[in-house]
Structure formats: C-alpha cells, structure tokens
C-alpha cells in the first residue's frame, strides 16, 4: 500500500475531528495533469456536518486544502461524494413556490 500524502492525511484528520462517525471517513487520492483530486466519503448522517450551513464548512475545508497544496507545490481539489440514498438534490417542481409574474 502506498504511503499517504500530507494533503490526504490532513483531510482525514480534519474531517474525522468534525464528524460523529470517524471510522466511516474514507479519502481517495488521484493525481493527474490537473493536480491532486481528493474524494471524500463520510457516513450519510455526517454529511451536514461536513458541508455546513450553505456549504460554509466545505468551502473552508477547500480553502485549507489549497493552502496545504501551495505549500507542497500542488493544486489540490476536493470532491465530496454523495452518499447512497441521499435526499439532497434538486427539489421536485411541486415543492417550489410559484413564480411571480412581472408586468
């Protein structure tokens, strides 16, 4: 097994500190011409803690990863994987408020 990189270890440590199910945190690392892609999977119950209100926590995690990447001369991107059976996503048309007609 390949040794973990600094960015991958940092992300695992950070996310495991935030969630209620740290044993379910999985980080995959891929490197290509675009840089480093870290794919994060967490327990579906913990998704809200990772994403945060209006995505604020996820945005902060991405900013910290960019700093780690700059320190290591790499472009680091984060992909948060949608868990199986997630209810997040586009709302059905019936749930949206009616559009206001403007004249």
Buried (B, 14 or more C-beta within 10 A) or exposed (E): EEEEBEBBBBBBEBBBEBBEEBEBBEBEBEEEEEEBBBBBBBBBEBBEBBBBEEEEBBEEBBEBBBEBBEEEEBEBBBEBEEBEEEEEEEEEEEEEEEEEEEE
